[in-house]
Amino acid sequence: MATSYMDYTLPTTEFTYDLSNNPLFKKDENNYINSLSIKQLNTLGNTSLLDIFLNTGNVVEPHTHQNATELVYCISGSAVVSLINPFTNELLHFPITPGQVANVPQGWWHYEVATADHTHLLAIFDAPVPEAIFGSDTLRLTPAKLLAYTYCLDEKKVQEALAPIQKTVIIGPPADCQPSTAPASNSAPNVNHQPYVMPNVQPNMQPNMQPNMQPNTQPNTQPNVQPNMQPNSQPNNQLNMQPYVNRLPYWGTWVDPRIIHEPGCPYYRELPVNTNNQEER
């Protein structure tokens, strides 16, 4: 608990509070968030929370908490807590059901998607008042011209795409939105669509994930084939493989930071695969 200098003998000392009196955001009757901080309960100390209610497909939009770690506890329903690990550049997904938690370290980019109706989450923070930077604000307040220039995009298309974002979303999609794409929780079929399967990931794959490989058939005839192949030289042979499926606890795509660069990019040099080690195993 944070050091407190308040006088607990004063009549203004508060020990209880009704969160329904402090709504943070309300999309509709089934999707809303109430909040509690030291502003509502002056004896709270160095902790705070959000009381989150969601129906299937609703999303607590991508955001960060620059001053607090967030512990997400599932009371009812189910949800997927997704985050980007800045140390590995991985997009990770953690499904939670009643009694389970997912922890988001301070400052990490994350979001939550409800996968069942009447989902009830409790987000607990180690700060008296949690702060947040929302993705909708980042997108709508950053000039489209700068985004287009920085990422080599069509400025007109960027403007058109971001024009509907006129305020902080918090719970998406907005009530008046007619989405042109399916909710993120329906993206599981796309797990196999990996444009590049990095050769040096293969040593960590399960043997039954390479049904077409026969390492013992011609052990000495083509010893240098694998080490010299380009990262994108085997896309058709790997279409039915799921190289990252064991790292996906639910839906979505595991993001390998190396695939964001084209082969030959100066920021990344592909390492050869030691096929001899694979055969020995």
C-alpha positions as CSV (number, residue, x, y, z in Angstrom):
1,M,0.0,0.0,0.0
2,A,1.2,3.5,-0.8
3,T,2.2,5.7,2.2
4,S,-1.0,7.4,3.5
5,Y,-1.0,10.7,5.4
6,M,-4.8,10.9,5.7
7,D,-6.5,11.2,9.1
8,Y,-8.6,8.1,9.4
9,T,-10.5,9.7,12.3
10,L,-12.2,12.3,10.0
11,P,-15.9,11.9,9.1
12,T,-14.8,12.1,5.4
13,T,-13.0,8.8,5.6
14,E,-14.5,6.4,3.1
15,F,-14.5,2.6,3.4
16,T,-17.1,1.5,0.8
17,Y,-18.3,2.5,-2.6
18,D,-20.9,1.5,-5.3
19,L,-19.1,1.2,-8.6
20,S,-22.3,1.7,-10.5
21,N,-22.1,5.3,-9.5
22,N,-19.0,5.8,-11.5
23,P,-19.3,4.7,-15.1
24,L,-16.2,5.0,-17.2
25,F,-17.8,4.1,-20.5
26,K,-21.1,2.7,-21.7
27,K,-21.7,1.3,-25.2
28,D,-25.1,-0.3,-24.4
29,E,-26.8,-2.2,-21.7
30,N,-24.6,-5.2,-22.2
31,N,-21.2,-3.5,-22.8
32,Y,-20.0,-1.1,-20.3
33,I,-17.2,-0.3,-17.8
34,N,-17.4,1.1,-14.3
35,S,-14.3,2.3,-12.4
36,L,-12.9,2.6,-8.9
37,S,-9.9,4.6,-7.8
38,I,-8.7,6.6,-4.9
39,K,-10.9,9.5,-6.2
40,Q,-14.0,7.5,-5.3
41,L,-12.6,5.7,-2.2
42,N,-10.0,7.7,-0.3
43,T,-8.7,4.8,1.8
44,L,-8.0,2.6,-1.3
45,G,-4.2,3.1,-1.3
46,N,-2.1,2.0,-4.3
47,T,-4.7,0.0,-6.1
48,S,-7.7,0.5,-8.4
49,L,-9.9,-1.5,-10.7
50,L,-12.3,-1.5,-13.7
51,D,-15.5,-3.6,-13.7
52,I,-15.9,-4.7,-17.3
53,F,-19.1,-6.2,-18.9
54,L,-19.0,-7.5,-22.5
55,N,-21.0,-9.5,-24.9
56,T,-19.5,-11.8,-27.6
57,G,-17.3,-10.0,-30.1
58,N,-17.0,-6.8,-28.2
59,V,-13.5,-5.5,-27.7
60,V,-11.8,-3.4,-25.1
61,E,-9.8,-1.6,-27.7
62,P,-5.9,-1.8,-27.9
63,H,-4.3,0.4,-25.3
64,T,-1.5,0.8,-22.8
65,H,-1.4,1.7,-19.1
66,Q,1.7,3.8,-18.7
67,N,1.6,3.8,-14.9
68,A,0.3,0.4,-13.9
69,T,0.3,-3.3,-14.4
70,E,-3.1,-4.8,-15.1
71,L,-4.3,-8.1,-13.7
72,V,-7.4,-9.3,-15.6
73,Y,-9.7,-11.7,-13.7
74,C,-12.6,-13.5,-15.3
75,I,-15.7,-13.7,-13.2
76,S,-18.1,-15.1,-15.8
77,G,-18.2,-15.8,-19.5
78,S,-14.9,-16.0,-21.3
79,A,-12.5,-13.7,-23.1
80,V,-9.1,-13.6,-24.8
81,V,-6.5,-11.2,-23.4
82,S,-4.0,-10.3,-26.1
83,L,-0.7,-8.4,-25.7
84,I,2.5,-7.6,-27.5
85,N,5.7,-8.7,-25.6
86,P,8.1,-5.8,-26.4
87,F,11.1,-7.9,-25.6
88,T,10.3,-10.6,-28.1
89,N,8.0,-8.7,-30.5
90,E,5.4,-11.5,-30.2
91,L,1.7,-11.0,-30.3
92,L,0.4,-13.4,-27.6
93,H,-3.2,-14.5,-26.9
94,F,-4.4,-15.8,-23.5
95,P,-8.0,-17.2,-23.2
96,I,-9.5,-16.9,-19.7
97,T,-12.6,-18.4,-18.2
98,P,-14.1,-18.0,-14.7
99,G,-11.5,-18.2,-12.0
100,Q,-8.6,-17.6,-14.4
101,V,-6.4,-14.5,-14.8
102,A,-4.0,-12.9,-17.3
103,N,-1.4,-10.4,-16.4
104,V,-0.4,-7.4,-18.5
105,P,2.9,-5.7,-17.4
106,Q,3.0,-2.0,-17.1
107,G,3.2,-0.1,-20.5
108,W,2.5,-3.2,-22.7
109,W,0.1,-2.9,-25.7
110,H,-2.9,-5.1,-25.1
111,Y,-6.6,-5.6,-25.6
112,E,-9.5,-7.9,-24.5
113,V,-12.1,-9.7,-26.7
114,A,-15.2,-11.3,-25.2
115,T,-15.9,-14.8,-26.6
116,A,-19.1,-15.4,-24.7
117,D,-22.2,-13.3,-23.8
118,H,-22.5,-11.9,-20.3
119,T,-18.7,-11.9,-19.9
120,H,-17.7,-10.1,-16.6
121,L,-14.0,-9.2,-16.1
122,L,-12.3,-7.4,-13.3
123,A,-9.2,-5.4,-14.2
124,I,-7.0,-4.7,-11.2
125,F,-4.2,-2.1,-11.2
126,D,-1.3,-1.3,-8.9
127,A,-1.8,2.4,-9.1
128,P,-4.3,4.7,-7.2
129,V,-5.6,6.0,-10.6
130,P,-4.9,4.0,-13.7
131,E,-3.8,6.0,-16.8
132,A,-4.3,4.8,-20.4
133,I,-3.4,5.6,-24.0
134,F,-6.0,4.3,-26.4
135,G,-5.3,3.1,-29.9
136,S,-8.3,5.1,-31.2
137,D,-6.7,8.3,-29.9
138,T,-3.3,7.4,-31.4
139,L,-4.9,6.9,-34.8
140,R,-7.3,9.9,-34.9
141,L,-4.8,12.4,-33.5
142,T,-1.8,11.4,-35.5
143,P,-1.9,13.3,-38.9
144,A,-2.9,11.0,-41.8
145,K,-0.2,12.7,-43.8
146,L,2.5,11.7,-41.4
147,L,1.2,8.1,-41.2
148,A,1.2,7.9,-45.0
149,Y,4.7,9.4,-45.3
150,T,6.2,7.3,-42.5
151,Y,4.9,4.0,-43.6
152,C,4.8,4.6,-47.4
153,L,1.0,4.5,-47.6
154,D,-1.7,6.1,-49.8
155,E,-2.6,9.3,-47.8
156,K,-6.1,9.4,-49.3
157,K,-6.8,5.8,-48.3
158,V,-5.4,6.5,-44.8
159,Q,-7.7,9.5,-44.4
160,E,-10.7,7.5,-45.6
161,A,-9.9,4.6,-43.3
162,L,-9.5,6.7,-40.2
163,A,-12.2,9.3,-40.8
164,P,-14.9,7.4,-38.8
165,I,-12.7,7.5,-35.7
166,Q,-13.9,10.8,-34.2
167,K,-13.6,10.0,-30.5
168,T,-12.1,7.5,-28.0
169,V,-13.7,4.1,-28.7
170,I,-12.9,2.2,-25.5
171,I,-15.4,-0.6,-26.3
172,G,-15.5,-1.5,-30.0
173,P,-16.8,-1.8,-32.5
174,P,-18.9,1.4,-32.0
175,A,-22.6,0.9,-31.6
176,D,-23.4,2.5,-35.0
177,C,-20.7,0.5,-36.9
178,Q,-21.4,-2.0,-39.7
179,P,-18.1,-3.9,-39.7
180,S,-16.8,-5.2,-43.0
181,T,-14.7,-7.9,-41.4
182,A,-15.5,-10.6,-39.0
183,P,-14.6,-10.2,-35.3
184,A,-11.1,-11.0,-34.3
185,S,-12.2,-14.2,-32.5
186,N,-13.2,-15.6,-35.9
187,S,-9.7,-15.3,-37.3
188,A,-8.6,-18.9,-36.3
189,P,-8.9,-20.2,-39.9
190,N,-6.2,-17.8,-40.9
191,V,-3.6,-19.3,-38.6
192,N,-2.2,-21.5,-41.5
193,H,-1.7,-18.6,-43.8
194,Q,1.9,-17.7,-43.1
195,P,3.5,-15.9,-46.0
196,Y,7.0,-16.8,-44.9
197,V,8.0,-20.0,-42.9
198,M,11.4,-19.3,-41.5
199,P,13.7,-22.2,-42.0
200,N,15.5,-21.8,-38.7
201,V,12.2,-22.3,-36.9
202,Q,12.0,-25.9,-38.1
203,P,14.3,-27.5,-35.5
204,N,11.8,-26.6,-32.8
205,M,8.8,-28.1,-34.6
206,Q,7.2,-31.4,-33.7
207,P,8.3,-34.3,-36.0
208,N,4.7,-35.0,-37.1
209,M,4.4,-31.5,-38.4
210,Q,6.7,-32.3,-41.3
211,P,4.9,-35.4,-42.8
212,N,6.5,-35.0,-46.3
213,M,10.1,-34.9,-45.0
214,Q,12.1,-38.1,-45.3
215,P,15.5,-37.3,-43.8
216,N,16.7,-40.9,-44.0
217,T,15.8,-41.5,-47.7
218,Q,18.7,-39.7,-49.3
219,P,21.0,-38.7,-46.4
220,N,24.1,-38.0,-48.5
221,T,22.8,-36.9,-51.9
222,Q,21.8,-33.3,-51.3
223,P,23.4,-32.2,-48.0
224,N,23.4,-28.4,-48.9
225,V,19.8,-28.0,-50.1
226,Q,18.3,-26.6,-46.9
227,P,21.0,-24.3,-45.7
228,N,21.1,-22.3,-49.0
229,M,17.3,-21.9,-49.5
230,Q,15.7,-18.4,-49.1
231,P,13.1,-17.9,-46.3
232,N,10.2,-17.7,-48.8
233,S,11.3,-20.6,-51.0
234,Q,9.0,-23.1,-49.4
235,P,5.6,-21.4,-49.0
236,N,3.7,-24.0,-51.1
237,N,5.2,-27.0,-49.2
238,Q,4.2,-25.5,-45.8
239,L,0.6,-24.4,-46.5
240,N,-1.0,-27.2,-44.4
241,M,1.5,-26.9,-41.6
242,Q,0.9,-25.1,-38.4
243,P,4.4,-24.0,-37.2
244,Y,3.2,-21.9,-34.4
245,V,0.0,-23.6,-33.4
246,N,1.5,-24.9,-30.2
247,R,2.2,-21.3,-29.2
248,L,-1.4,-20.2,-29.8
249,P,-3.6,-20.9,-26.8
250,Y,-6.6,-19.7,-28.7
251,W,-7.1,-17.6,-31.9
252,G,-4.9,-15.2,-33.8
253,T,-1.4,-15.3,-35.3
254,W,1.9,-15.5,-33.6
255,V,4.0,-12.7,-35.0
256,D,7.6,-13.5,-35.7
257,P,9.3,-10.1,-36.0
258,R,11.6,-11.5,-38.8
259,I,8.7,-11.8,-41.3
260,I,8.1,-8.1,-41.4
261,H,11.3,-7.7,-43.5
262,E,11.7,-8.9,-47.0
263,P,14.6,-11.3,-47.7
264,G,17.8,-9.4,-48.1
265,C,16.8,-6.6,-45.8
266,P,19.9,-5.1,-44.1
267,Y,18.2,-5.3,-40.7
268,Y,18.0,-9.1,-40.8
269,R,20.2,-11.9,-42.0
270,E,18.7,-15.3,-42.3
271,L,20.8,-18.0,-40.6
272,P,21.1,-21.5,-42.3
273,V,19.5,-24.6,-40.9
274,N,21.8,-27.3,-39.7
275,T,20.1,-30.3,-41.3
276,N,22.7,-32.7,-40.0
277,N,21.5,-32.0,-36.4
278,Q,17.9,-32.7,-37.5
279,E,18.8,-36.0,-39.0
280,E,20.8,-37.1,-36.0
281,R,17.7,-36.6,-33.9
